[in-house]
Amino acid sequence: KGKDKKEKRSKRDKERAKLVETATGGGWGKYGIIREGDMYTKQEEFLSWLADVKGVVYEHCGQRDLKEHFDSFCEDYNTATMPSKKYYNIQAWHAAEQAKGRKKKVKTVERTSFDDDGDRNAEIARGRAQRQEDVVKVMASSMKADVGIVQDMREQDEQKFKMRTAYALGDTDTARDINNTLDPSRVTAAEMKAQFGNYAPSLGTMKK
């Protein structure tokens, strides 16, 4: 059964590829085929396309938004409908641009900070490394956010329980010390009154 499913899936993929190739004038796969798992290997081209074509700042994108944009990038890539060859292979594109510059023998260089190919290559490498680091940070922060919130809430609840226990036992000094470590926005007057009734201390009086 598993083999039959794979064969059917393969057949559907081939049929789809033929339909897409016909619709795109034979451009399907001209520069290769990429999928969702290729986001990291094509991240330099993807981020350049995201900024230039979509006008999107990747720092403002969550993990879901990045995935949706990359799906669009894959479609344009696979159907060979990118607006520039730059977005298929950005390094090859830069090399071609440099070659054109050498052939024209331009005597006036507007960008004096790039006096030779070594400077330009170093600048490209730095940009690529920075973009890789930024993509990892964006994705990592979006995945860790929920974990951090849950952990913070758990710690606040534990501290509240200790404070209430200490106050119930008459250990007001310990209760005051614990209260000083809590986020004031997490311990409200209503909570204190619900726990201790009219005998509840005010948050202001519990501060040192």
C-alpha positions as CSV (number, residue, x, y, z in Angstrom):
1,K,0.0,0.0,0.0
2,G,2.8,2.4,0.9
3,K,4.5,1.7,-2.5
4,D,1.3,2.3,-4.4
5,K,0.8,5.6,-2.6
6,K,4.3,6.8,-3.5
7,E,3.8,5.8,-7.1
8,K,0.5,7.7,-7.3
9,R,2.0,10.7,-5.6
10,S,5.0,10.6,-8.1
11,K,2.6,10.4,-11.0
12,R,0.6,13.4,-9.8
13,D,3.7,15.4,-9.3
14,K,4.9,14.6,-12.9
15,E,1.5,15.5,-14.3
16,R,1.4,18.8,-12.4
17,A,4.9,19.6,-13.6
18,K,3.8,19.1,-17.2
19,L,0.8,21.3,-16.7
20,V,2.9,24.0,-15.1
21,E,5.6,23.7,-17.8
22,T,2.9,24.2,-20.5
23,A,1.4,27.2,-18.7
24,T,4.8,28.9,-18.2
25,G,6.0,28.3,-21.7
26,G,8.4,25.6,-20.8
27,G,10.1,27.6,-18.0
28,W,9.3,25.2,-15.2
29,G,12.5,24.1,-13.5
30,K,14.8,26.2,-15.8
31,Y,16.9,27.3,-12.8
32,G,16.1,24.2,-10.7
33,I,13.4,23.2,-8.3
34,I,13.3,24.4,-4.7
35,R,10.9,23.6,-1.9
36,E,10.1,24.7,1.7
37,G,13.2,22.9,3.0
38,D,15.5,25.0,0.9
39,M,14.8,28.2,2.8
40,Y,18.3,28.2,4.4
41,T,20.2,27.3,1.3
42,K,18.4,30.0,-0.7
43,Q,18.0,32.5,2.1
44,E,20.3,35.1,0.6
45,E,18.3,35.2,-2.6
46,F,15.0,35.0,-0.7
47,L,15.8,37.9,1.6
48,S,17.0,40.0,-1.3
49,W,13.8,39.2,-3.2
50,L,11.7,39.9,-0.1
51,A,13.1,43.4,0.3
52,D,13.4,44.3,-3.4
53,V,10.2,42.7,-4.9
54,K,7.8,42.6,-2.0
55,G,9.1,45.6,-0.1
56,V,9.0,43.6,3.2
57,V,11.4,44.1,6.1
58,Y,12.2,40.6,7.3
59,E,12.8,41.7,10.9
60,H,9.0,42.5,11.1
61,C,8.0,39.0,9.8
62,G,7.0,36.2,12.1
63,Q,7.8,32.5,11.3
64,R,4.4,32.0,9.6
65,D,4.8,35.2,7.4
66,L,8.3,34.1,6.4
67,K,6.9,30.7,5.4
68,E,4.1,32.2,3.3
69,H,6.5,34.6,1.5
70,F,9.0,31.7,0.9
71,D,6.1,29.7,-0.7
72,S,5.6,32.6,-3.2
73,F,9.4,32.8,-3.8
74,C,9.5,29.1,-4.6
75,E,6.7,29.4,-7.1
76,D,8.4,32.3,-8.9
77,Y,11.7,30.4,-8.8
78,N,10.4,27.1,-10.0
79,T,8.4,28.7,-12.9
80,A,11.4,30.9,-13.9
81,T,9.4,34.1,-13.5
82,M,11.7,36.1,-11.3
83,P,12.1,39.7,-12.3
84,S,15.9,39.3,-12.3
85,K,18.5,36.5,-12.4
86,K,19.8,37.9,-9.2
87,Y,17.1,36.0,-7.3
88,Y,18.2,32.6,-8.7
89,N,21.8,32.8,-7.7
90,I,22.9,36.1,-6.1
91,Q,26.6,35.3,-6.0
92,A,26.7,34.4,-9.7
93,W,24.8,37.6,-10.4
94,H,27.3,39.7,-8.5
95,A,30.1,38.0,-10.3
96,A,28.5,38.7,-13.7
97,E,28.0,42.3,-12.8
98,Q,31.7,42.6,-11.8
99,A,32.7,41.1,-15.1
100,K,30.6,43.6,-17.0
101,G,32.2,46.4,-15.1
102,R,35.7,45.2,-15.9
103,K,34.9,44.9,-19.6
104,K,33.6,48.4,-19.8
105,K,36.8,49.7,-18.2
106,V,35.0,52.4,-16.2
107,K,37.6,55.0,-15.3
108,T,35.3,56.9,-12.8
109,V,34.4,54.9,-9.8
110,E,31.5,56.4,-7.9
111,R,31.7,54.1,-4.9
112,T,35.2,54.8,-3.7
113,S,34.7,52.4,-0.7
114,F,34.9,49.5,-3.1
115,D,38.2,50.1,-4.9
116,D,38.8,46.4,-5.8
117,D,37.0,43.1,-6.0
118,G,38.4,42.0,-2.7
119,D,36.5,44.8,-0.8
120,R,33.3,44.0,-2.7
121,N,33.6,40.3,-2.0
122,A,34.3,40.9,1.7
123,E,31.2,43.2,1.8
124,I,29.0,40.5,0.2
125,A,30.3,37.9,2.7
126,R,29.6,40.2,5.7
127,G,26.1,40.9,4.4
128,R,25.4,37.2,3.8
129,A,26.6,36.2,7.3
130,Q,24.5,39.0,8.9
131,R,21.3,38.0,7.0
132,Q,21.8,34.4,8.0
133,E,22.2,35.4,11.7
134,D,19.1,37.6,11.5
135,V,16.9,34.9,10.0
136,V,17.9,32.5,12.7
137,K,17.2,35.1,15.4
138,V,13.7,35.9,14.0
139,M,12.7,32.3,13.8
140,A,14.2,31.4,17.2
141,S,12.6,34.3,19.0
142,S,9.2,33.4,17.6
143,M,9.5,29.8,18.7
144,K,10.8,30.7,22.2
145,A,8.3,33.5,22.9
146,D,5.5,31.2,24.0
147,V,7.9,29.1,26.2
148,G,9.1,32.3,27.9
149,I,5.7,33.5,28.7
150,V,4.5,30.2,30.2
151,Q,7.7,30.0,32.4
152,D,7.3,33.6,33.6
153,M,3.7,33.0,34.6
154,R,4.6,29.8,36.4
155,E,7.3,31.6,38.4
156,Q,5.0,34.4,39.3
157,D,2.3,32.0,40.5
158,E,4.9,30.1,42.7
159,Q,6.1,33.3,44.3
160,K,2.5,34.4,44.9
161,F,1.7,31.1,46.7
162,K,4.8,31.5,48.9
163,M,3.9,35.1,49.8
164,R,0.3,34.1,50.7
165,T,1.5,31.2,52.8
166,A,4.0,33.3,54.7
167,Y,1.4,35.9,55.4
168,A,-1.1,33.3,56.5
169,L,1.5,32.0,59.0
170,G,2.2,35.5,60.3
171,D,5.6,35.8,58.7
172,T,5.0,39.3,57.3
173,D,8.7,40.0,56.8
174,T,9.1,37.0,54.4
175,A,5.8,38.0,52.7
176,R,7.1,41.5,52.2
177,D,10.4,40.3,50.8
178,I,8.7,38.1,48.3
179,N,6.3,40.8,47.3
180,N,9.2,43.1,46.5
181,T,10.5,40.6,43.9
182,L,7.1,40.3,42.1
183,D,6.0,42.2,39.1
184,P,3.5,44.6,40.5
185,S,1.3,44.1,37.4
186,R,1.0,40.4,38.3
187,V,-0.2,40.9,42.0
188,T,-3.3,43.0,42.3
189,A,-5.2,44.4,45.2
190,A,-8.2,42.4,44.2
191,E,-6.1,39.2,44.5
192,M,-4.9,40.1,47.9
193,K,-8.4,40.9,49.2
194,A,-9.8,37.7,47.7
195,Q,-7.1,35.7,49.6
196,F,-7.1,37.5,52.9
197,G,-10.4,39.5,53.0
198,N,-10.4,42.8,54.9
199,Y,-7.2,41.8,56.7
200,A,-5.2,41.9,53.4
201,P,-2.2,44.3,53.5
202,S,-2.1,47.0,50.8
203,L,0.6,46.5,48.2
204,G,2.0,49.9,49.0
205,T,2.5,49.1,52.7
206,M,4.3,45.8,51.9
207,K,7.0,47.6,49.9
208,K,10.2,48.4,51.8
